[in-house]
Amino acid sequence: MDHDGVEQVLRDHAALSRGDTDPELDAVRAAILIEDIFGVTLSDADIDPAMLADASAVAALVTRLRGPA
């Protein structure tokens, strides 16, 4: 999946968010989704609510963690 595909999955996930939950809990849920879908492992430092809410930042992170294609 390319950078745009990663962003689309994350936008779809964000659209399903209820928005009335704890931001840290949302970050953990997003981290689990990212790990499961993209086959990467996030470090504790990667599970940052502000970063995980930014689809472009997460797409860049996934690309970095996957390494060269």
Biopython code that builds the backbone (N, CA, C, O; Angstrom):
import numpy as np
from Bio.PDB.StructureBuilder import StructureBuilder

atoms = [
    (1, "MET", "N", (0.854, -1.167, 0.000)),
    (1, "MET", "CA", (0.000, 0.000, 0.000)),
    (1, "MET", "C", (0.905, 1.236, 0.000)),
    (1, "MET", "O", (1.879, 1.308, 0.750)),
    (2, "ASP", "N", (0.568, 2.198, -0.848)),
    (2, "ASP", "CA", (1.386, 3.397, -0.945)),
    (2, "ASP", "C", (0.961, 4.444, 0.088)),
    (2, "ASP", "O", (0.014, 4.242, 0.848)),
    (3, "HIS", "N", (1.683, 5.566, 0.094)),
    (3, "HIS", "CA", (1.461, 6.655, 1.059)),
    (3, "HIS", "C", (-0.006, 7.123, 1.033)),
    (3, "HIS", "O", (-0.613, 7.312, 2.087)),
    (4, "ASP", "N", (-0.567, 7.307, -0.159)),
    (4, "ASP", "CA", (-1.957, 7.771, -0.273)),
    (4, "ASP", "C", (-2.933, 6.737, 0.283)),
    (4, "ASP", "O", (-3.937, 7.094, 0.900)),
    (5, "GLY", "N", (-2.642, 5.480, 0.066)),
    (5, "GLY", "CA", (-3.496, 4.425, 0.605)),
    (5, "GLY", "C", (-3.486, 4.396, 2.114)),
    (5, "GLY", "O", (-4.522, 4.195, 2.748)),
    (6, "VAL", "N", (-2.303, 4.600, 2.693)),
    (6, "VAL", "CA", (-2.181, 4.668, 4.152)),
    (6, "VAL", "C", (-3.015, 5.826, 4.681)),
    (6, "VAL", "O", (-3.761, 5.670, 5.648)),
    (7, "GLU", "N", (-2.885, 6.999, 4.040)),
    (7, "GLU", "CA", (-3.650, 8.163, 4.474)),
    (7, "GLU", "C", (-5.151, 7.904, 4.374)),
    (7, "GLU", "O", (-5.905, 8.314, 5.257)),
    (8, "GLN", "N", (-5.597, 7.229, 3.309)),
    (8, "GLN", "CA", (-7.026, 6.960, 3.144)),
    (8, "GLN", "C", (-7.550, 6.052, 4.255)),
    (8, "GLN", "O", (-8.628, 6.300, 4.795)),
    (9, "VAL", "N", (-6.809, 5.016, 4.598)),
    (9, "VAL", "CA", (-7.218, 4.126, 5.692)),
    (9, "VAL", "C", (-7.341, 4.923, 6.993)),
    (9, "VAL", "O", (-8.292, 4.736, 7.753)),
    (10, "LEU", "N", (-6.386, 5.800, 7.241)),
    (10, "LEU", "CA", (-6.405, 6.590, 8.473)),
    (10, "LEU", "C", (-7.540, 7.602, 8.480)),
    (10, "LEU", "O", (-8.144, 7.844, 9.525)),
    (11, "ARG", "N", (-7.839, 8.195, 7.330)),
    (11, "ARG", "CA", (-8.987, 9.117, 7.260)),
    (11, "ARG", "C", (-10.289, 8.363, 7.505)),
    (11, "ARG", "O", (-11.173, 8.857, 8.205)),
    (12, "ASP", "N", (-10.410, 7.171, 6.931)),
    (12, "ASP", "CA", (-11.606, 6.356, 7.157)),
    (12, "ASP", "C", (-11.760, 6.013, 8.637)),
    (12, "ASP", "O", (-12.858, 6.074, 9.190)),
    (13, "HIS", "N", (-10.651, 5.653, 9.263)),
    (13, "HIS", "CA", (-10.672, 5.339, 10.695)),
    (13, "HIS", "C", (-11.098, 6.560, 11.508)),
    (13, "HIS", "O", (-11.914, 6.442, 12.422)),
    (14, "ALA", "N", (-10.551, 7.729, 11.180)),
    (14, "ALA", "CA", (-10.888, 8.956, 11.896)),
    (14, "ALA", "C", (-12.360, 9.300, 11.722)),
    (14, "ALA", "O", (-12.991, 9.809, 12.648)),
    (15, "ALA", "N", (-12.910, 9.029, 10.547)),
    (15, "ALA", "CA", (-14.319, 9.321, 10.305)),
    (15, "ALA", "C", (-15.232, 8.459, 11.166)),
    (15, "ALA", "O", (-16.359, 8.853, 11.464)),
    (16, "LEU", "N", (-14.760, 7.302, 11.563)),
    (16, "LEU", "CA", (-15.554, 6.407, 12.409)),
    (16, "LEU", "C", (-15.429, 6.728, 13.893)),
    (16, "LEU", "O", (-16.195, 6.215, 14.709)),
    (17, "SER", "N", (-14.469, 7.573, 14.242)),
    (17, "SER", "CA", (-14.233, 7.916, 15.640)),
    (17, "SER", "C", (-15.424, 8.671, 16.209)),
    (17, "SER", "O", (-16.009, 9.521, 15.538)),
    (18, "ARG", "N", (-15.775, 8.358, 17.440)),
    (18, "ARG", "CA", (-16.907, 9.024, 18.086)),
    (18, "ARG", "C", (-16.546, 10.425, 18.546)),
    (18, "ARG", "O", (-17.425, 11.278, 18.664)),
    (19, "GLY", "N", (-15.282, 10.676, 18.805)),
    (19, "GLY", "CA", (-14.852, 12.005, 19.181)),
    (19, "GLY", "C", (-15.101, 12.378, 20.629)),
    (19, "GLY", "O", (-14.675, 13.444, 21.075)),
    (20, "ASP", "N", (-15.779, 11.524, 21.366)),
    (20, "ASP", "CA", (-16.071, 11.846, 22.767)),
    (20, "ASP", "C", (-15.320, 10.926, 23.727)),
    (20, "ASP", "O", (-15.709, 10.762, 24.883)),
    (21, "THR", "N", (-14.250, 10.339, 23.234)),
    (21, "THR", "CA", (-13.470, 9.428, 24.069)),
    (21, "THR", "C", (-12.147, 10.072, 24.456)),
    (21, "THR", "O", (-11.795, 11.146, 23.968)),
    (22, "ASP", "N", (-11.444, 9.417, 25.316)),
    (22, "ASP", "CA", (-10.147, 9.878, 25.795)),
    (22, "ASP", "C", (-9.140, 9.876, 24.639)),
    (22, "ASP", "O", (-9.007, 8.864, 23.951)),
    (23, "PRO", "N", (-8.430, 10.985, 24.412)),
    (23, "PRO", "CA", (-7.464, 11.045, 23.305)),
    (23, "PRO", "C", (-6.365, 9.976, 23.406)),
    (23, "PRO", "O", (-5.913, 9.456, 22.386)),
    (24, "GLU", "N", (-5.943, 9.656, 24.610)),
    (24, "GLU", "CA", (-4.902, 8.632, 24.760)),
    (24, "GLU", "C", (-5.438, 7.252, 24.408)),
    (24, "GLU", "O", (-4.731, 6.441, 23.812)),
    (25, "LEU", "N", (-6.683, 6.987, 24.776)),
    (25, "LEU", "CA", (-7.303, 5.711, 24.407)),
    (25, "LEU", "C", (-7.478, 5.633, 22.891)),
    (25, "LEU", "O", (-7.255, 4.583, 22.289)),
    (26, "ASP", "N", (-7.877, 6.743, 22.278)),
    (26, "ASP", "CA", (-7.979, 6.783, 20.816)),
    (26, "ASP", "C", (-6.624, 6.518, 20.169)),
    (26, "ASP", "O", (-6.547, 5.845, 19.141)),
    (27, "ALA", "N", (-5.549, 7.047, 20.768)),
    (27, "ALA", "CA", (-4.205, 6.832, 20.224)),
    (27, "ALA", "C", (-3.824, 5.354, 20.296)),
    (27, "ALA", "O", (-3.220, 4.821, 19.364)),
    (28, "VAL", "N", (-4.170, 4.700, 21.383)),
    (28, "VAL", "CA", (-3.871, 3.268, 21.517)),
    (28, "VAL", "C", (-4.670, 2.472, 20.489)),
    (28, "VAL", "O", (-4.141, 1.549, 19.870)),
    (29, "ARG", "N", (-5.928, 2.822, 20.309)),
    (29, "ARG", "CA", (-6.742, 2.139, 19.295)),
    (29, "ARG", "C", (-6.162, 2.340, 17.905)),
    (29, "ARG", "O", (-6.078, 1.396, 17.120)),
    (30, "ALA", "N", (-5.761, 3.570, 17.601)),
    (30, "ALA", "CA", (-5.160, 3.859, 16.294)),
    (30, "ALA", "C", (-3.860, 3.077, 16.127)),
    (30, "ALA", "O", (-3.590, 2.552, 15.047)),
    (31, "ALA", "N", (-3.059, 2.995, 17.175)),
    (31, "ALA", "CA", (-1.796, 2.265, 17.115)),
    (31, "ALA", "C", (-2.042, 0.787, 16.809)),
    (31, "ALA", "O", (-1.329, 0.190, 16.002)),
    (32, "ILE", "N", (-3.031, 0.211, 17.443)),
    (32, "ILE", "CA", (-3.365, -1.200, 17.195)),
    (32, "ILE", "C", (-3.808, -1.382, 15.756)),
    (32, "ILE", "O", (-3.392, -2.333, 15.094)),
    (33, "LEU", "N", (-4.644, -0.483, 15.266)),
    (33, "LEU", "CA", (-5.092, -0.537, 13.875)),
    (33, "LEU", "C", (-3.901, -0.457, 12.925)),
    (33, "LEU", "O", (-3.791, -1.253, 11.993)),
    (34, "ILE", "N", (-3.017, 0.497, 13.161)),
    (34, "ILE", "CA", (-1.846, 0.697, 12.305)),
    (34, "ILE", "C", (-0.960, -0.551, 12.310)),
    (34, "ILE", "O", (-0.507, -1.002, 11.258)),
    (35, "GLU", "N", (-0.720, -1.097, 13.484)),
    (35, "GLU", "CA", (0.124, -2.294, 13.570)),
    (35, "GLU", "C", (-0.519, -3.471, 12.838)),
    (35, "GLU", "O", (0.157, -4.197, 12.110)),
    (36, "ASP", "N", (-1.820, -3.657, 13.033)),
    (36, "ASP", "CA", (-2.512, -4.788, 12.403)),
    (36, "ASP", "C", (-2.599, -4.652, 10.892)),
    (36, "ASP", "O", (-2.330, -5.613, 10.171)),
    (37, "ILE", "N", (-2.967, -3.487, 10.407)),
    (37, "ILE", "CA", (-3.184, -3.317, 8.972)),
    (37, "ILE", "C", (-1.878, -3.228, 8.196)),
    (37, "ILE", "O", (-1.749, -3.807, 7.117)),
    (38, "PHE", "N", (-0.908, -2.500, 8.748)),
    (38, "PHE", "CA", (0.307, -2.220, 7.990)),
    (38, "PHE", "C", (1.492, -3.106, 8.365)),
    (38, "PHE", "O", (2.563, -2.984, 7.771)),
    (39, "GLY", "N", (1.315, -3.995, 9.341)),
    (39, "GLY", "CA", (2.360, -4.945, 9.685)),
    (39, "GLY", "C", (3.618, -4.311, 10.241)),
    (39, "GLY", "O", (4.727, -4.770, 9.968)),
    (40, "VAL", "N", (3.443, -3.256, 11.021)),
    (40, "VAL", "CA", (4.580, -2.587, 11.651)),
    (40, "VAL", "C", (4.404, -2.661, 13.160)),
    (40, "VAL", "O", (3.322, -2.975, 13.658)),
    (41, "THR", "N", (5.470, -2.370, 13.874)),
    (41, "THR", "CA", (5.417, -2.312, 15.332)),
    (41, "THR", "C", (5.772, -0.904, 15.765)),
    (41, "THR", "O", (6.853, -0.406, 15.451)),
    (42, "LEU", "N", (4.868, -0.264, 16.481)),
    (42, "LEU", "CA", (5.107, 1.087, 16.976)),
    (42, "LEU", "C", (5.772, 1.022, 18.341)),
    (42, "LEU", "O", (5.462, 0.156, 19.159)),
    (43, "SER", "N", (6.678, 1.940, 18.571)),
    (43, "SER", "CA", (7.291, 2.056, 19.892)),
    (43, "SER", "C", (6.374, 2.901, 20.771)),
    (43, "SER", "O", (5.443, 3.537, 20.276)),
    (44, "ASP", "N", (6.637, 2.906, 22.061)),
    (44, "ASP", "CA", (5.849, 3.745, 22.967)),
    (44, "ASP", "C", (5.922, 5.210, 22.538)),
    (44, "ASP", "O", (4.935, 5.937, 22.645)),
    (45, "ALA", "N", (7.076, 5.640, 22.057)),
    (45, "ALA", "CA", (7.245, 7.031, 21.623)),
    (45, "ALA", "C", (6.396, 7.345, 20.393)),
    (45, "ALA", "O", (6.007, 8.495, 20.186)),
    (46, "ASP", "N", (6.107, 6.328, 19.572)),
    (46, "ASP", "CA", (5.286, 6.531, 18.377)),
    (46, "ASP", "C", (3.810, 6.708, 18.709)),
    (46, "ASP", "O", (3.054, 7.253, 17.904)),
    (47, "ILE", "N", (3.399, 6.254, 19.879)),
    (47, "ILE", "CA", (1.980, 6.308, 20.249)),
    (47, "ILE", "C", (1.704, 7.656, 20.910)),
    (47, "ILE", "O", (1.493, 7.755, 22.119)),
    (48, "ASP", "N", (1.714, 8.684, 20.072)),
    (48, "ASP", "CA", (1.502, 10.063, 20.481)),
    (48, "ASP", "C", (0.165, 10.518, 19.902)),
    (48, "ASP", "O", (0.002, 10.523, 18.681)),
    (49, "PRO", "N", (-0.801, 10.904, 20.750)),
    (49, "PRO", "CA", (-2.119, 11.275, 20.248)),
    (49, "PRO", "C", (-2.085, 12.339, 19.144)),
    (49, "PRO", "O", (-2.829, 12.237, 18.168)),
    (50, "ALA", "N", (-1.240, 13.345, 19.286)),
    (50, "ALA", "CA", (-1.185, 14.411, 18.280)),
    (50, "ALA", "C", (-0.674, 13.869, 16.947)),
    (50, "ALA", "O", (-1.223, 14.194, 15.895)),
    (51, "MET", "N", (0.374, 13.047, 16.984)),
    (51, "MET", "CA", (0.937, 12.503, 15.756)),
    (51, "MET", "C", (-0.025, 11.513, 15.109)),
    (51, "MET", "O", (-0.197, 11.524, 13.890)),
    (52, "LEU", "N", (-0.653, 10.658, 15.914)),
    (52, "LEU", "CA", (-1.540, 9.638, 15.357)),
    (52, "LEU", "C", (-2.833, 10.230, 14.808)),
    (52, "LEU", "O", (-3.552, 9.557, 14.069)),
    (53, "ALA", "N", (-3.140, 11.472, 15.155)),
    (53, "ALA", "CA", (-4.320, 12.151, 14.618)),
    (53, "ALA", "C", (-4.032, 12.791, 13.266)),
    (53, "ALA", "O", (-4.955, 13.263, 12.602)),
    (54, "ASP", "N", (-2.776, 12.815, 12.850)),
    (54, "ASP", "CA", (-2.362, 13.437, 11.595)),
    (54, "ASP", "C", (-2.059, 12.340, 10.573)),
    (54, "ASP", "O", (-1.033, 11.666, 10.660)),
    (55, "ALA", "N", (-2.960, 12.167, 9.607)),
    (55, "ALA", "CA", (-2.830, 11.077, 8.638)),
    (55, "ALA", "C", (-1.512, 11.150, 7.871)),
    (55, "ALA", "O", (-0.901, 10.115, 7.604)),
    (56, "SER", "N", (-1.066, 12.344, 7.515)),
    (56, "SER", "CA", (0.190, 12.474, 6.772)),
    (56, "SER", "C", (1.378, 12.041, 7.621)),
    (56, "SER", "O", (2.288, 11.376, 7.127)),
    (57, "ALA", "N", (1.370, 12.413, 8.890)),
    (57, "ALA", "CA", (2.462, 12.035, 9.790)),
    (57, "ALA", "C", (2.492, 10.519, 9.993)),
    (57, "ALA", "O", (3.562, 9.911, 10.020)),
    (58, "VAL", "N", (1.329, 9.926, 10.133)),
    (58, "VAL", "CA", (1.274, 8.471, 10.324)),
    (58, "VAL", "C", (1.710, 7.753, 9.049)),
    (58, "VAL", "O", (2.416, 6.747, 9.113)),
    (59, "ALA", "N", (1.296, 8.262, 7.901)),
    (59, "ALA", "CA", (1.712, 7.648, 6.637)),
    (59, "ALA", "C", (3.230, 7.695, 6.505)),
    (59, "ALA", "O", (3.844, 6.725, 6.059)),
    (60, "ALA", "N", (3.835, 8.809, 6.888)),
    (60, "ALA", "CA", (5.296, 8.919, 6.847)),
    (60, "ALA", "C", (5.935, 7.937, 7.829)),
    (60, "ALA", "O", (6.950, 7.316, 7.517)),
    (61, "LEU", "N", (5.343, 7.799, 9.008)),
    (61, "LEU", "CA", (5.856, 6.863, 10.010)),
    (61, "LEU", "C", (5.784, 5.430, 9.487)),
    (61, "LEU", "O", (6.746, 4.673, 9.610)),
    (62, "VAL", "N", (4.646, 5.060, 8.904)),
    (62, "VAL", "CA", (4.484, 3.699, 8.373)),
    (62, "VAL", "C", (5.507, 3.451, 7.273)),
    (62, "VAL", "O", (6.120, 2.384, 7.222)),
    (63, "THR", "N", (5.693, 4.418, 6.403)),
    (63, "THR", "CA", (6.676, 4.283, 5.315)),
    (63, "THR", "C", (8.075, 4.092, 5.901)),
    (63, "THR", "O", (8.839, 3.252, 5.425)),
    (64, "ARG", "N", (8.409, 4.866, 6.930)),
    (64, "ARG", "CA", (9.731, 4.746, 7.562)),
    (64, "ARG", "C", (9.896, 3.382, 8.217)),
    (64, "ARG", "O", (10.944, 2.751, 8.080)),
    (65, "LEU", "N", (8.867, 2.922, 8.929)),
    (65, "LEU", "CA", (8.965, 1.644, 9.640)),
    (65, "LEU", "C", (9.020, 0.453, 8.683)),
    (65, "LEU", "O", (9.638, -0.564, 8.995)),
    (66, "ARG", "N", (8.389, 0.571, 7.542)),
    (66, "ARG", "CA", (8.406, -0.510, 6.557)),
    (66, "ARG", "C", (9.740, -0.613, 5.836)),
    (66, "ARG", "O", (10.102, -1.669, 5.318)),
    (67, "GLY", "N", (10.457, 0.490, 5.811)),
    (67, "GLY", "CA", (11.736, 0.500, 5.105)),
    (67, "GLY", "C", (11.539, 0.622, 3.608)),
    (67, "GLY", "O", (10.417, 0.792, 3.128)),
    (68, "PRO", "N", (12.636, 0.533, 2.874)),
    (68, "PRO", "CA", (12.559, 0.665, 1.413)),
    (68, "PRO", "C", (11.701, -0.431, 0.801)),
    (68, "PRO", "O", (11.715, -1.582, 1.238)),
    (69, "ALA", "N", (10.967, -0.041, -0.209)),
    (69, "ALA", "CA", (10.089, -1.006, -0.883)),
    (69, "ALA", "C", (10.843, -1.880, -1.847)),
    (69, "ALA", "O", (10.248, -2.742, -2.493)),
]
sb = StructureBuilder()
sb.init_structure("model")
sb.init_model(0)
sb.init_chain("A")
sb.init_seg("    ")
for serial, (resi, resn, name, xyz) in enumerate(atoms, 1):
    if name == "N":
        sb.init_residue(resn, " ", resi, " ")
    sb.init_atom(name, np.array(xyz, "f"), 0.0, 1.0, " ", f" {name:<3s}", serial, name[0])
structure = sb.get_structure()
